[in-house]
């Protein structure tokens, strides 16, 4: 059995599975990882998933085609699924928590853009 998932105006994905349950599972993973989402910086809907290599590391992200902001994607160790990184993390990739033990979420729904003045992703 096959299903089509329209990611955006230029990309439609075909998903194949044994059952409707499996299709729903696969579509859920696709939507959580790279599903349509407006840019958190400029609100443009012209966003696109991409990967890039830096030395021996592959980085996955959704990039805004209008302003260049990115939404970083993480890769789970257990099942190798991609997910949108929306929480503040330390250098080891662990979620930073506030005084109440709750994770601290990034502004702009996790979207980051290089600031040449501070020389940091904000």
N, C-alpha and C positions, 0 to 999 in steps of 0.2 A: 504494500500500500504506500502511496506517495501523497505528499501535501506540499503546496507552495506557500512560502512566507515572503511577503513583500517587505524588505528591509527599508527601502526608500524608493524614490522615483527611478533610480537607475539600477537597483539590485533586487532581484528576486531569487530566493534560495529554494531548492528542492530538497525536501526531507523524505527519506525512505525509512520505513519501520514495519514491524510485524503486526502491530495493533494500533488502535487509536490511542490507547494509554501511552504507548511508546512514542507516538508522534507528539502527544501533549508534553511528555517529558523532554523530548528533544527541542521542541519549540520554546519551552520554558527556559532551557539553558541558553538558547540563542537570544531570546529577548532580554534575559538578565545580563548577558555579556555584551551584546552589540546592538540591542534593540534601539529603535529610533528614539532619540533624545535631543532636545534643543540644547544649544551651548549655554552653559551656566554663566558665561561672561557677557555675551552679546545677544543671546536669545535666538540666534540664527538656527534654522532647522537644517541647514546644509552641513551636516556632520557625517563623517565616514570612518569606519574602523580601519586601522592600519597596524603594521608591525614594522619595527626597525631594529637593525643590528648595531650594537656598540661593542666593539671588541668581540668577545665570545658570548655576549648576552643578547637575548631577544627581548625587546620591550613591546608590549601590546598596549594600544590606546585608541581612543576615539578622538579624532581631530576635527576642529571646526574649520571649514574651508573659507570662512569669512574673516575671522580674527586670529586664527592660528592657535587658539587655546586647546588644551588637551584634557581628556578625562582618562587617567591611567587605569589599566586593567591588571588585575592580579591573576595568577594561575594557581589553582588549588593543588596541593601536593597529592591528595587522596585520589581524586578522579580526573585531574588535568582539565577541569572546566575553568573558563575565564569568568571573572566577575568584576564589576565596577568598584574601584577603590574610592570610598567616600569618607573614610575615617582617617584621622591624623594617626600616623604611625611613627615609631622610633626607628633607629638605624637598622634594627634587626627585623623590622617588619611587623612588630607587635603593636596592637592598638594602644594609643595613649589614652589614659583614663583621667577623669576629673576627681575631685575630692570625694565624691559620692560613689566612685567605682564605675561610672558610666563612660562609655567611649565618647571621645570628642570628635564630632563631625566637622569636616572641612567646610569653609564658606563656599558659596556658589555651587552647591551640590557636588563638590569634589573637582570641579573644573579648575585647571591651573593655566597660567600664562606667564611667560618669562617677563620679568620686570628688569629692564636694562639699568635702571637707577640703583636698585637694591642688589642686582645680580642674583636674584633668587626667583624660583617658581612661586607664584602667589595666586 
